[in-house]
Amino acid sequence: MLKSQLIEKLAAENAHLRHEDVEKVVNVILGEIGDALTRGDRVELRGFGAFSVRKRDARKGRNPRTGEPVKVPAKAVPFFKAGKELRARVNGGNDPEAR
């Protein structure tokens, strides 16, 4: 699903809200999640999952074209872990960990 599709669906389900207002709400929520991750905070949405930042150490890599060794700097990457309820929904209720 694209962000624009999410906005359309929310606007259709909430006819009392203007489309522009729904778009602002979605942008604020996604912006706050991004800001929290930038600060290194964890964002947990109960029943859905948790967003966090993981650190990756510097390492040696290889240029796939030439095979030449290259230095890959340390970096932080966003990480998402699905919650029990989401895993259960995706697995059709057959996820033994969700019980």
C-alpha positions, 0 to 999 in steps of 0.5 A, a space after each residue: 500500500 502506498 501512502 496516498 492509498 492509505 490517505 484515500 482509505 482513511 478519508 473514505 472511512 472518515 467522511 466527516 474529515 476533510 481529505 487535507 486533514 487526513 493527509 496532515 494527520 498521516 504526515 504528522 504520524 509518519 514524521 514523528 516516527 521518523 523524528 523519534 528514530 533519528 533521535 535513536 528512540 524506539 517507537 512501539 505501536 501495540 498490536 502492530 510492531 516496534 520501530 527501532 534503530 540498529 547500529 552496524 559496525 564498520 567492516 570490510 566489503 568487496 566491490 562486486 565488479 572488481 573484487 577489490 576490498 573497500 571500507 564500509 563505514 559504521 552506520 545506523 539502520 531502521 529496524 521493524 519488528 512485527 508484534 504478535 497480533 500482526 504476525 498472527 494476522 499475516 499467518 492467518 492465525 497459525 503463528 505459534 509464537 503469537 499464542 
